[in-house]
Amino acid sequence: MYCFDTDVLSATIRRDPSLPLIRRLAQVPPTDQFTTSITMGELLYGAARRDSQRLNAQIRDLLRGALTILPFDEAAAEVYGPLRARLESDGEPLAEPDLRIAAIALSRDLTLVTGNSRHFDRIRDLTVENWLN
């Protein structure tokens, strides 16, 4: 089961999306496709910054489709606290949105699909795949 990061989903709604990415996504059953409320917020923020109703509609259509949107809930918070403390004590802090996305994926034992694998590689036990390369 997969949790799609912001960059992967935004790549699907570009004018010329990556054909290998689209093919790979098509191989994953809808019941195995997830994203986070954090990613949803990032995508909607991007549309609002561009003041684009078309982009906003595309994002909402994408998110209403096959994806299940996972919240930052109690299970994610249980992972988040110790993870943030460890990364900070190791001198490897992670940006807040990425940290929350990682905590959600870890709390549900999902593989995180991202083009920013170097951001997440420092998180032990998080399985990361880069489908954008």
Secondary structure, DSSP 8 states (H G I E B T S, - for coil): -EEE-HHHHHHHTSSS--HHHHHHHHTS-GGGEEEEHHHHHHHHHHHHHHT-HHHHHHHHHHHHTT-EEE---HHHHHHHHHHHHHHHHTT----HHHHHHHHHHHHTT-EEE-S-HHHHTTSTT--EE----
